[in-house]
Amino acid sequence: METNILLENGTNELEVLEFTLNNNHYGINVAKIREILTYQPITPIPNVHPSVEGIFMPRDTMITVISLKRCLGLPEKEDEKGLFIITNFNKLNVAFHVDTVVGIHRVSWEDIIKPDSTINTEKEGVSTGVIKFDNKLIVILDFEKIVTDISPETGLKVSEIDELGVRSNRKDAPILIAEDSHLLSKLITESLKKAGYTKLIVTMDGQEAWEKLCEYKKEGNVLDKVHCIITDIEMPRMDGHRLTKLVKEDDELKKIPLVIFSSLVNEEMRRKGEALGADAQLTKPEIGNLVTEIDTLLEQREK
């Protein structure tokens, strides 16, 4: 599913596909979508998670079908048809069963309202943001968390850190992290600390990370205070591509290695990140590769 937004760099915008479940309105980033198909017969699989309806095989590719209604605790009707939203993220192809598709909205990350802790707890919340459009609220769902809750091994592979073996202490290399998910931010910081990187500056989105960089630059010691930047792509206020663009267009900040670490690193997004000047791009399950990449970038920086 191609849209013009994927060809543009650092605009701090995204396209959201609006869909419905029992007349409730939800959204998904278009960048995650491969295609939308009408309902097709599903083959049930025994002993799977209750939210998994089964599998189907369009064009010789087996795809797991997940019932979003079951994930969200919404009532289901018998013989529901609807549509399949086929997604691709974290190197997975998954179909989400929905009722209808309303349309696509182009919005700025600044216009997305981040849910507070009363709605989105660290472990239970499945909403990454809310958009107000035509006097209705569209809830953007955290599809990565939905899939990880169903199949934990698809999430961040923290065990990869143990496979790196004994490592020297790297606590003197400060790393700035921009990640809006409380859970992923915690897992990333714990993994980096375990890998020897203990001097971490954690921010909740690209805007906060950019403000921190500007603060250090004003103080005149930004290259001493930040040796590497790790950023997600999808974040409220300012996304990772916009942050990358701002960093790499600055004569001083562009010297800092920047790694995009996101579930959205597919072929199209990789080209976009390269055009913006990202030094490395990795998909989120690859936490071991992230540490290895940081090692390499910091070694190059010290030469």
Secondary structure, 3 states (H helix, E strand, C coil): CCCHHHHCCCCCEEEEEEEEECCEEEEEEHHHEEEEEECCCCECCCCCCCCEEEEECHHHCCEEEEEHHHHHCCCCCCCCCCEEEEEEECCEEEEEEECEEEEEEEEEHHHCECCCCCCCCCCCCCEEEEEEECCEEEEEECHHHHHHHHCHHHCCCCCHHHHCCCCCCCCCCCEEEECCCHHHHHHHHHHHHHCCCCCEEEECCHHHHHHHHHHHHHHCCHHHHCCEEEECCCCCCCCHHHHHHHHHCCCCHHHCCEEEECCCCCHHHHHHHHHHCCCEEECCCCHHHHHHHHHHHHHHHHC
